[in-house]
Amino acid sequence: MKKLLVSIYFIASILFSAVNLYAQDKNVKYRFFYNSTFRVFEGAAKTSEQKVLEISKDYTMFVSTNYERRLWLTDSLTRVGASREDKTRATARLPRCKEMSIMYKNYPTKGKLTMRENALKYYVYTEDVEKINWKTLPGDTTICDFSCKKAQCTFRGRTWNVWYAPEISISEGPWKLAGLPGIIMAATDTKGDFSYICVGMDEPTGIEIVIPDMSSCIKCTREEFMKTLTRFHADPSGYEKSLGGTGVAKNIDGSIKKYDAKKTVFRDL
Amino acid sequence: MRRLISSIIFSLAVICSISAQITIRVVEKESHDPVESAYAAVLTGDSSMVCYGYTDEKGNCVLDIDLKAISPEHTLNVSCLGYSRLSLPMIQVSNGMHIELAHGAFHIKEVKVSAERIKLDGDTIEYSVRGFSQPSDRSIADVLAKMPGVEVKSNGSIYFNGKPINKFYIENMDLMGSKYRLASQNLDFRKVKSVQVLQNHQKIAALRGKSFSENAAINLVLEDEAKNIPIGQGEVGSGYSDNSKDAMLVNARLMYMLFSKRHQNLSILKAGNIGKNLYSEMQPLLMDEEELSVASSANYVNPVSIAHLDIGEERQNFGRSALAATNNLNKLKEQTFFRTQVGYYYDKTLRENHIEKQYLLSDGSRTDIVEVMENTSEKNRVDLSLCYEQNEERLYVMDKLTGTLLLDRNKGKYIGRNDAGELYTRPDNRYLYNQFRFTKPTRKIGMLSASSDIAYDCKPQKLLLINGKMEKLKSDRLALANKSEILKKYRDLTVTHRIGWNVNRNAIESFLDETKNIPHQSLLFSDLYYRGNASYKTDKTTFSGTVNLHWLNREAKTPETVFADSRAAVDGHLSLRYVMSPKSNLTIYYNIDNMSQDIAENPQGILYTDYRSAVSNELYGNLDRRQTLGVRLYYSDPIKGTFFSLGLNGYDGTVSTLGEYSFRDGVYYSERHYSPTGIHGISGTVRYNQALPFWKSTLSASGSYTRTAGGQYFQDDIVGYTSERSSITLSWSGRPSRWLAIDGEYSRYDSSIKSEGRTRRNNSDYRLTLSGIFSKKFDVSANMQYSVLGNDNKGVFLSDIIARYQFKKMSLEMILNNITDQKQYIREEITNIMQSRTIYTLRPREYMIKVSWVM
């Protein structure tokens, strides 16, 4: 009897949490677009890509705009039961994205942060949203016609200088940066590896935050994923072999393609 | 007792530490339900943040703040999505206080996403067209000229970081081939979303990753609305000119374009008398080494025309011209294309110019020629080109057949200081050319390439001389350039072996009335060569060495052999390219060149080239030798919009043929003699472009300097001369406010020669375009140019105004050209044998109305 009651309680709590999750609001209320520049490997030139921060009542998502388009299309096709080949064909002509990384805040639960990353396979890790210790600094500027104030923090080994707009009382920002009394409009790290500058914003209607199925992703911790990515960039062939691939790519003349070992530049140090 | 005191102290410390925190509870105003994830921050009077926190599921938020440190200026700000922001003085806040948030929507003012002006993706730099366009721009070439790192020359050719591009793609397809000016000058920039510069572009897919290219390609990415549907673009204009000979101005342009995935077409019909040089739009701008070696040479007989003005040909050209061209590209398979290009050009132009030339003659004298020319030229030209191209990683095959027929008639009068007469030339040309290219990767021998270029041109040409005699010349020329090449890669080392054979054979004769001035002669120049190249490439360094072994043959027959020689020659090339950082690289090169003069187009005898000039060949020179040492430095940071290039080189060598210049009976003779003499020089170019992060602006600065020292005949002796040329250009374009755009340029050219006395000529130009944007529909642009001729310190001011009103897809333009009605423009040039001063007759004041539309 006791076991039965425990089972009923357990099932009920799962159902309740599922219903609760379903009831969460995914409708995007605000979108902030950032021009992001970043360095993937040590010594490499910086590259750039547009990113979007989507904010709903319950979640935020930070992702490359090109990748979001890909996600949205894949998600739509999944809903109508399209095959994997159809999805590949449909997304083949979409613009390439440089960072296939998605960040969800308050997912799966409040106070949690989920990252889905790519290193030939999809990896997912969840961590607590870390409270950042900000130091406000003297300085004013204007970004996208909003007057902004300056602040600084040291977060995960990097010092970030940011500009936030007190006029927009949303305490979010690009990537994991948040916690200021206004949206973060620009952020640069003092090593010069990463920067975000807001270039636009809107209040869309009828758009939902897309959360892809992550059940097939490899679950790991942040530290484990960083080790995996380091291993991948240091020896792509060996890494591919470890995933069950051949690890061999050939040139057109039949010779074996040589990969160079590269050292990853992480935002989280 | 001690324990008790310790406990009390500890308890007090705990109490004190607890008092450094404050807990608030955030609830909904109506229901008093807790609000989760609300943001609460304590701010100082200047909005600096003291502390912050988020509410938990019970609505509680702990703020780390010492209540004793709170002043009346401190405020507590609480916000949450879906609720109105609440702000209250901190002195009113107590521990455990309930803060009520009312439902309310917070609206942000929409800021449209502006694309980055420059993006970098690997080797591809992408420029946003909207990020660089200004209201005065019309075609995509106008916008390209403002993009940092990109340069559009006056003939329409496009350079990136100081080097010519090797392909011009539209939506990744090569519709235009080498005649890309037709697209760049006519395609409305509003149809183009972005311009991609594909750096180090290897145009042959099979060679990518094997053969390195330093040249870039350009790809136009069109707006979605311009893809897959036919686009029509047109303009019709009419107006009045103060020119009494052609007072009525007309201009029309109709374009049809289709850019789909399998088919592209660009057809154009242009006609008018507003001074546009349509001829240059048909000229090929991309030529490889082999194509250049067989390309139709310059005319023997020069048409009576004046070098084009650098202030814009439309200020100087008088005449009526028309152009009809169609370019069609069909994608047969994924990487297989068939291109057809047909063009017809007609031009009837009247030119009036005043030219003063001072020839520096070899007998030590100087001869001054002053002449006023009035010349009407009439050109008919038909071009046809068919091209098949299969560009796959496993095979590259290309065959292009080109035919050109040019009928060119020039009639006019000249009035010299001591004489006057008629002008008449007919430099006609018929040209047929076939180009074949083949590249295939093989397992055993590596990359196998072969190419064949065959060109035939026939030039029946006529010239009326100053003495009233008519020169009739006929030349039949056959040129071949064949080569086979094997490229093999051994890890980081790439080795290339090439065997080639270039032949230039020409049969030429010329009559002066009934007498032969050039007896029938067959001229041959052939070069059988082996080229070996080894390149060693690592991440940082590329070292390349090339050696050329030539077997050169020259022969002149009339029909007896009057001249023949054969010789071996060796030359080579060494270069080292060092990548200093992802943004910069340095190249050091050293060349040794030994080359015989190509005699096939230099017949023995006296050849008249214009009504008072002649070239005389009696002997052919030996090998010209030259060694060159140079350095090129590139720095580019596309993300920051910075592009810098620096090129320096010095050379030393021997020129085997020297000219002797004399003036007899009104004819200027250039007699070529075999007389080896030393020549050396240095040159440098520097170019800096910067996209600035404000006012949509771009800064550009460039300069060049050349110093040449050589010898020339002077009083039966060879004396040294030193010539110097320098130029500097500074330009800035930007939009400092919503209603104003500025495009300014300063340029200065200096030329001087030091031989028997020093002479210097300076020309300076100041250009400024101001555009007033009164609304999205209405803008006015004013072009102003002030040019100063240094030696005379005399200036000329030129100005135009264009007012444009746009309504949906149509626009109405009112144009007022040359407002100050300037009649003349003066340019001075100096070379080692001549200094000239040309007074150009400018188009007078003109008024025009133009309607244009895009469908």
Interface residues (C-beta under 8 A of the other chain):
Chain A: K29 Y30 F33 N35 T37 G43 A44 A45 K46 T47 S48 E49 Q50 I55 S56 K57 R96 K98 N106 K110 G111 K131 W134 T136 C144 D145 K149 A151 P166 I168 S169 I170 S171 G179 L180 P181 C198 V199 G200 M201 D202 E203 N251 I252 D253 G254 S255 D260
Chain B: E36 S37 Y39 A41 L43 S47 S48 M49 Y52 G53 Y54 E57 N77 S79 L81 G82 R85 F106 H107 I108 K109 E110 V111 K112 V113 S114 A115 E116 K119 L120 D121 G122 A206 G209 K210 E393 R394 P441 T442 R443 G446 M447 K489 D539 S581 P582 K583 I639
